[in-house]
Amino acid sequence: MNTVKICENGVQAQEMVNQLTAEGYDKDHIYLFAHGEERSKDLTDALDTGNVGISEQGLVDSVKNIFNKRGDELRSEFEAVGLSKEEAAKYERVLDNGELVLVAKK
């Protein structure tokens, strides 16, 4: 089961991570997405949430994402954490607007 939350900034993201962990989600299974790669990495590190890596994507997709455009990479990562192609496209557009997306898996 996936829970998806949209927020505007790191403060709201921290509040949502706290809420999700209080609901029983493990921080390693909460993934934070931002359109900017550095912003995404910085917030993931600061909030101590999970990283979408080889274990979620598999080796081939992880290597492919090195060469993909950021939008393609984000859609691939959304799908790797359990979202459908349609959901991945929808939330990638949310990121285009400067918002953040949290995906939590149980």
ZAFI-367361 format. One record per residue: x, y, z of N, C-alpha, C in turn; residue in one letter; residue number from 1. Coordinates in Angstrom, 1 decimal, padded with zeros to 4 digits, always signed. Atoms other than C-alpha are relative to their C-alpha. Example, Ala and Ser with C-alpha at 12.3 -4.5 7.8 and 13.67 -1.06 7.14 Angstrom:
BEGIN
+--------+--------+--------+--------+--------+--------+--------+--------+--------+---------+-----+
:     nu :     nv :     nw :    cau :    cav :    caw :     cu :     cv :     cw : residuo : num :
+--------+--------+--------+--------+--------+--------+--------+--------+--------+---------+-----+
: +000.9 : -001.2 : +000.0 : +012.3 : -004.5 : +007.8 : +000.9 : +001.2 : +000.0 :       a :   1 :
: -000.9 : -001.1 : +000.0 : +013.7 : -001.1 : +007.1 : -000.8 : +001.1 : +000.8 :       s :   2 :
+--------+--------+--------+--------+--------+--------+--------+--------+--------+---------+-----+
END
This chain:
BEGIN
+--------+--------+--------+--------+--------+--------+--------+--------+--------+---------+-----+
:     nu :     nv :     nw :    cau :    cav :    caw :     cu :     cv :     cw : residuo : num :
+--------+--------+--------+--------+--------+--------+--------+--------+--------+---------+-----+
: +000.8 : -001.2 : +000.0 : +000.0 : +000.0 : +000.0 : +000.9 : +001.2 : +000.0 :       m :   1 :
: -000.8 : -001.2 : +000.1 : +001.4 : +003.4 : -001.0 : -000.9 : +001.2 : +000.5 :       n :   2 :
: +000.6 : -001.2 : -000.4 : +000.5 : +006.7 : +000.6 : +000.9 : +001.1 : -000.7 :       t :   3 :
: -000.7 : -001.0 : +000.7 : +001.4 : +009.8 : -001.5 : -000.5 : +001.4 : +000.6 :       v :   4 :
: +000.3 : -001.3 : -000.6 : +001.6 : +013.3 : +000.1 : +000.8 : +001.1 : -000.9 :       k :   5 :
: -000.7 : -001.1 : +000.8 : +002.4 : +016.6 : -001.7 : +000.2 : +001.2 : +001.0 :       i :   6 :
: -000.3 : -001.1 : -000.9 : +004.0 : +019.5 : +000.2 : +000.8 : +001.1 : -000.8 :       c :   7 :
: -000.6 : -001.2 : +000.6 : +005.5 : +022.9 : -000.6 : +001.5 : +000.2 : +000.3 :       e :   8 :
: -001.4 : -000.3 : -000.5 : +008.8 : +022.9 : +001.4 : +000.5 : -001.0 : +001.0 :       n :   9 :
: -000.6 : +000.9 : -000.9 : +011.1 : +021.1 : +003.7 : -000.6 : -000.1 : +001.3 :       g :  10 :
: +000.6 : -000.1 : -001.3 : +009.3 : +022.2 : +006.8 : -001.3 : -000.9 : +000.0 :       v :  11 :
: +001.2 : +000.8 : +000.1 : +006.0 : +020.7 : +005.6 : +000.4 : -001.5 : -000.2 :       q :  12 :
: -000.5 : +001.4 : +000.2 : +007.9 : +017.6 : +004.4 : +000.4 : -000.7 : +001.3 :       a :  13 :
: -000.4 : +000.6 : -001.3 : +009.4 : +017.1 : +007.9 : -001.3 : -000.3 : +000.8 :       q :  14 :
: +001.2 : +000.3 : -000.7 : +005.9 : +017.4 : +009.4 : -000.7 : -001.3 : -000.5 :       e :  15 :
: +000.7 : +001.2 : +000.6 : +004.5 : +014.8 : +007.0 : +000.8 : -001.3 : +000.3 :       m :  16 :
: -000.9 : +001.2 : -000.3 : +007.5 : +012.4 : +007.6 : -000.3 : -000.4 : +001.5 :       v :  17 :
: +000.3 : +000.3 : -001.4 : +006.8 : +012.7 : +011.4 : -001.4 : -000.6 : +000.1 :       n :  18 :
: +001.3 : +000.6 : +000.0 : +003.1 : +012.0 : +010.8 : +000.0 : -001.4 : -000.5 :       q :  19 :
: +000.0 : +001.4 : +000.6 : +003.8 : +009.0 : +008.6 : +000.7 : -001.0 : +000.9 :       l :  20 :
: -000.7 : +000.9 : -000.9 : +006.3 : +007.5 : +011.1 : -000.9 : -000.3 : +001.2 :       t :  21 :
: +000.9 : +000.2 : -001.1 : +003.7 : +008.0 : +013.8 : -001.1 : -001.0 : -000.4 :       a :  22 :
: +001.1 : +001.0 : +000.5 : +001.2 : +006.0 : +011.6 : +000.6 : -001.3 : -000.2 :       e :  23 :
: -000.6 : +001.3 : +000.1 : +003.7 : +003.2 : +011.5 : +000.9 : -000.3 : -001.2 :       g :  24 :
: -000.9 : +000.2 : +001.2 : +005.7 : +003.8 : +008.3 : +001.4 : +000.1 : +000.5 :       y :  25 :
: -001.4 : +000.0 : -000.3 : +009.4 : +003.1 : +008.5 : +000.7 : +001.1 : -000.9 :       d :  26 :
: -000.6 : -001.1 : +000.8 : +011.6 : +006.1 : +007.4 : +000.7 : -000.5 : -001.2 :       k :  27 :
: -000.7 : +000.6 : +001.1 : +013.5 : +003.7 : +005.1 : -001.0 : -000.2 : -001.2 :       d :  28 :
: +001.1 : +000.2 : +001.0 : +010.2 : +003.3 : +003.2 : -000.8 : +001.2 : -000.3 :       h :  29 :
: +000.6 : -001.3 : +000.3 : +009.4 : +006.9 : +002.9 : +001.0 : +000.7 : -001.0 :       i :  30 :
: -000.9 : -000.6 : +001.0 : +010.8 : +008.5 : -000.3 : -000.5 : +001.4 : -000.3 :       y :  31 :
: +000.3 : -001.4 : +000.3 : +011.0 : +012.2 : -000.9 : +000.5 : +000.3 : -001.4 :       l :  32 :
: -000.4 : -000.3 : +001.4 : +011.1 : +013.5 : -004.5 : -000.1 : +001.5 : -000.2 :       f :  33 :
: +000.0 : -001.4 : +000.4 : +012.0 : +017.0 : -005.7 : +000.5 : +000.0 : -001.4 :       a :  34 :
: -000.4 : -000.1 : +001.4 : +012.5 : +018.1 : -009.3 : +001.5 : +000.2 : -000.1 :       h :  35 :
: -001.4 : -000.2 : +000.0 : +016.0 : +019.3 : -008.6 : +000.7 : -001.1 : +000.7 :       g :  36 :
: -000.8 : +001.2 : -000.6 : +018.5 : +016.5 : -008.0 : +000.6 : +000.3 : +001.3 :       e :  37 :
: -000.7 : -000.4 : -001.2 : +020.5 : +018.4 : -005.4 : -001.0 : +000.2 : +001.1 :       e :  38 :
: +001.1 : -000.3 : -001.0 : +017.3 : +019.6 : -003.6 : -000.5 : -001.4 : +000.6 :       r :  39 :
: +000.5 : +001.3 : -000.4 : +016.0 : +016.0 : -003.5 : +001.0 : -000.7 : +000.9 :       s :  40 :
: -001.0 : +000.7 : -000.8 : +019.3 : +014.6 : -002.2 : +000.2 : +000.7 : +001.4 :       k :  41 :
: -000.2 : -000.8 : -001.3 : +019.7 : +017.4 : +000.5 : -001.2 : -000.3 : +000.9 :       d :  42 :
: +001.2 : +000.2 : -000.9 : +016.1 : +016.9 : +001.8 : +000.0 : -001.4 : +000.4 :       l :  43 :
: +000.0 : +001.4 : -000.4 : +016.4 : +013.1 : +001.8 : +001.0 : -000.2 : +001.1 :       t :  44 :
: -001.0 : +000.1 : -001.0 : +019.6 : +013.4 : +003.8 : -000.4 : +000.7 : +001.3 :       d :  45 :
: +000.4 : -000.7 : -001.2 : +018.2 : +016.0 : +006.2 : -001.2 : -000.6 : +000.7 :       a :  46 :
: +001.1 : +000.6 : -000.6 : +015.0 : +014.1 : +006.8 : +000.2 : -001.5 : +000.3 :       l :  47 :
: -000.4 : +001.4 : -000.2 : +016.7 : +010.7 : +006.9 : -001.0 : -000.9 : -000.5 :       d :  48 :
: +001.0 : +000.8 : +000.6 : +014.2 : +009.2 : +004.5 : +000.8 : -001.0 : -001.0 :       t :  49 :
: -000.6 : +001.0 : +000.9 : +014.8 : +006.3 : +002.0 : +000.5 : +000.6 : -001.3 :       g :  50 :
: -000.5 : -000.3 : +001.3 : +016.7 : +006.5 : -001.2 : -000.5 : -001.0 : -001.0 :       n :  51 :
: +000.3 : +000.9 : +001.0 : +015.5 : +005.0 : -004.4 : +001.3 : -000.5 : -000.7 :       v :  52 :
: -001.3 : +000.5 : +000.5 : +018.4 : +002.8 : -005.4 : -000.2 : -001.3 : -000.8 :       g :  53 :
: +000.0 : +001.2 : +000.8 : +019.3 : -000.5 : -007.0 : -001.0 : -001.0 : +000.6 :       i :  54 :
: +000.9 : +001.0 : -000.5 : +017.2 : -002.5 : -004.6 : -001.5 : +000.3 : -000.4 :       s :  55 :
: +001.4 : -000.4 : +000.5 : +014.0 : -000.6 : -005.7 : -000.1 : -000.1 : -001.5 :       e :  56 :
: +000.0 : -000.1 : +001.5 : +014.9 : -000.1 : -009.4 : +000.6 : -001.2 : -000.7 :       q :  57 :
: -000.8 : +001.0 : +000.7 : +017.2 : -003.0 : -010.2 : +001.2 : +000.7 : -000.7 :       g :  58 :
: -001.2 : -000.5 : +000.5 : +020.6 : -002.6 : -011.7 : -000.1 : +000.7 : -001.4 :       l :  59 :
: +000.1 : -000.6 : +001.4 : +019.6 : -002.0 : -015.4 : -000.7 : +001.3 : +000.1 :       v :  60 :
: +000.7 : -001.3 : +000.0 : +017.1 : +000.8 : -014.6 : +000.9 : +001.0 : +000.7 :       d :  61 :
: -000.9 : -000.9 : -000.6 : +019.6 : +002.4 : -012.2 : +001.0 : +000.5 : -000.9 :       s :  62 :
: -001.1 : -000.4 : +001.0 : +022.3 : +002.5 : -014.9 : -000.7 : +000.9 : -001.0 :       v :  63 :
: +000.7 : -000.8 : +001.1 : +019.8 : +003.7 : -017.5 : -000.3 : +001.4 : +000.5 :       k :  64 :
: +000.3 : -001.3 : -000.5 : +018.8 : +006.6 : -015.2 : +001.1 : +001.0 : +000.0 :       n :  65 :
: -001.2 : -000.8 : +000.0 : +022.3 : +007.9 : -015.3 : +000.0 : +000.9 : -001.3 :       i :  66 :
: +000.0 : -000.6 : +001.3 : +021.7 : +008.8 : -019.0 : -001.4 : +000.7 : -000.3 :       f :  67 :
: +001.3 : -000.6 : +000.2 : +018.0 : +009.8 : -018.7 : -000.1 : +001.5 : +000.3 :       n :  68 :
: +000.3 : -001.4 : -000.5 : +016.6 : +013.3 : -018.5 : -000.6 : -000.1 : +001.3 :       k :  69 :
: +000.5 : +000.0 : -001.3 : +015.5 : +014.3 : -015.1 : -001.5 : -000.5 : +000.1 :       r :  70 :
: +001.4 : +000.4 : -000.1 : +011.8 : +013.9 : -015.8 : -000.2 : -001.5 : -000.2 :       g :  71 :
: +000.1 : +001.5 : +000.2 : +012.3 : +010.3 : -017.2 : +000.5 : -000.7 : +001.2 :       d :  72 :
: -000.5 : +000.6 : -001.2 : +014.4 : +009.5 : -014.2 : -001.0 : +000.0 : +001.2 :       e :  73 :
: +001.0 : -000.1 : -001.0 : +011.8 : +010.7 : -011.8 : -001.2 : -000.9 : -000.2 :       l :  74 :
: +001.1 : +000.9 : +000.3 : +009.0 : +008.8 : -013.5 : +000.4 : -001.5 : +000.3 :       r :  75 :
: -000.6 : +001.4 : -000.2 : +011.2 : +005.6 : -013.4 : +000.1 : -000.2 : +001.5 :       s :  76 :
: -000.1 : +000.1 : -001.4 : +011.8 : +006.2 : -009.7 : -001.3 : -000.2 : +000.7 :       e :  77 :
: +001.4 : +000.1 : -000.6 : +008.1 : +006.7 : -008.9 : -000.5 : -001.4 : -000.3 :       f :  78 :
: +000.4 : +001.4 : +000.3 : +007.4 : +003.4 : -010.7 : +000.7 : -001.0 : +000.8 :       e :  79 :
: -000.8 : +000.9 : -000.8 : +010.2 : +001.7 : -008.8 : -000.6 : -000.1 : +001.5 :       a :  80 :
: +000.5 : +000.1 : -001.3 : +008.5 : +002.5 : -005.5 : -001.5 : -000.3 : +000.0 :       v :  81 :
: +001.4 : +000.5 : +000.1 : +005.1 : +001.2 : -006.7 : -001.1 : +000.8 : -000.6 :       g :  82 :
: +001.0 : -000.8 : +000.6 : +003.3 : +003.9 : -008.5 : -000.2 : -000.5 : -001.5 :       l :  83 :
: +000.3 : +000.4 : +001.4 : +001.6 : +003.2 : -011.9 : +000.7 : +001.0 : -000.9 :       s :  84 :
: -000.5 : -001.0 : +001.0 : +002.8 : +004.9 : -015.1 : -000.7 : +001.3 : +000.1 :       k :  85 :
: +000.8 : -001.2 : +000.0 : -000.1 : +007.3 : -014.9 : +000.2 : +000.8 : +001.3 :       e :  86 :
: -000.3 : -000.8 : -001.2 : +000.6 : +008.2 : -011.3 : +001.3 : +000.6 : +000.0 :       e :  87 :
: -001.4 : -000.5 : +000.1 : +004.3 : +008.6 : -012.0 : +000.0 : +001.3 : -000.9 :       a :  88 :
: +000.1 : -001.2 : +000.8 : +003.4 : +011.1 : -014.8 : -000.6 : +001.1 : +000.7 :       a :  89 :
: +000.7 : -001.0 : -000.8 : +001.0 : +012.9 : -012.6 : +000.9 : +000.7 : +001.0 :       k :  90 :
: -000.8 : -000.6 : -001.1 : +003.4 : +013.4 : -009.7 : +001.3 : +000.6 : -000.6 :       y :  91 :
: -001.2 : -000.7 : +000.7 : +006.3 : +014.3 : -012.1 : -000.4 : +001.4 : -000.4 :       e :  92 :
: +000.5 : -001.3 : +000.3 : +004.1 : +017.2 : -013.2 : -000.1 : +000.9 : +001.2 :       r :  93 :
: +000.0 : -000.7 : -001.2 : +003.6 : +018.2 : -009.6 : +001.4 : +000.5 : +000.4 :       v :  94 :
: -001.4 : -000.4 : -000.3 : +007.4 : +018.3 : -009.2 : +000.4 : +001.1 : -000.9 :       l :  95 :
: -000.3 : -001.1 : +001.0 : +007.6 : +020.5 : -012.3 : -000.5 : +001.4 : +000.6 :       d :  96 :
: +000.5 : -001.3 : -000.6 : +005.6 : +023.1 : -010.3 : +000.7 : +000.4 : +001.3 :       n :  97 :
: -000.8 : -000.4 : -001.2 : +008.2 : +023.2 : -007.5 : -000.4 : -000.6 : +001.3 :       g :  98 :
: +000.5 : +000.6 : -001.2 : +006.3 : +021.1 : -005.0 : +000.8 : -001.3 : +000.2 :       e :  99 :
: -000.7 : +001.3 : -000.4 : +007.7 : +018.0 : -003.2 : -001.1 : -001.1 : +000.1 :       l : 100 :
: +000.9 : +001.2 : -000.1 : +006.2 : +014.5 : -003.3 : +000.6 : -001.0 : +000.9 :       v : 101 :
: -000.5 : +001.0 : -000.9 : +006.5 : +012.0 : -000.5 : -000.8 : -001.3 : -000.4 :       l : 102 :
: +000.7 : +001.3 : +000.2 : +005.7 : +008.3 : -001.2 : +000.4 : -000.9 : +001.1 :       v : 103 :
: -000.3 : +000.9 : -001.2 : +005.4 : +006.0 : +001.8 : -000.6 : -001.4 : -000.3 :       a : 104 :
: +000.4 : +001.4 : +000.2 : +005.2 : +002.2 : +001.5 : +000.0 : -000.8 : +001.3 :       k : 105 :
: +000.1 : +000.9 : -001.2 : +004.1 : -000.3 : +004.1 : +000.3 : -001.4 : -000.4 :       k : 106 :
+--------+--------+--------+--------+--------+--------+--------+--------+--------+---------+-----+
END
